[in-house]
Amino acid sequence: MNSHLRKLCLELSFLYRDIRPVCAECKDHDCEGYVWLLKEEASSLYDLDVPIVEINDSTFFIHSFEEVDGSLLINKPKPPCKLRRDGLCSIYDSRPLVCRMYPVGLVTADEEVLLVLHKDCKFSRDINGETKAAFIAQAVEILKQTSPDLLNEVLTSYRDVDAISAFPEGPNTFEVITPLRSLINERR
Ligand code: SF4
């Protein structure tokens, strides 16, 4: 893992240092959806024998898709992640950025990639007022301090992922924080 990605992962771990008790009480579905990967993350997870779906050498997912007659049902929404076992992530220390960021995430709207706070998460539903404002400010600051090249790679990877992802029931509920591009531009 490159040093920028490692630093970002460490800072996200610190941001979410108090989340576990909330997760323990949560009754929402966990670990469903397109678990996409940066190319570097895919390469590290290959080394751990994690099954990966690779499309056009540019788009990578943890392989949790159903297969019928040898074909992947890539359009089936919200596949449960096969790496979740007995209620726990079996690759917790190596889990990808998309998992480390959640419930902060990315959504595309009007061709813009937006940084959002997903609301289908007990943690984000429970925080409000000053606590929520402080949490969002910290998340934004962490990303602002991240290498623009890494953020650009995240943005590009997410665009590719989103282009082939299916959301037939509509997008998840979320609250917009800011366009991801604005955080990249602030650092350039
Ligand atoms: S990699 Fe781990 S944390 Fe991420 S969706 Fe799969 S089980 Fe959950």
Residues whose N, C-alpha, C, O or C-beta is under 5 A from the ligand:
A	BS01	SF4	C31 V35 C81 L83 R84 L88 C89 S90 R95 C99
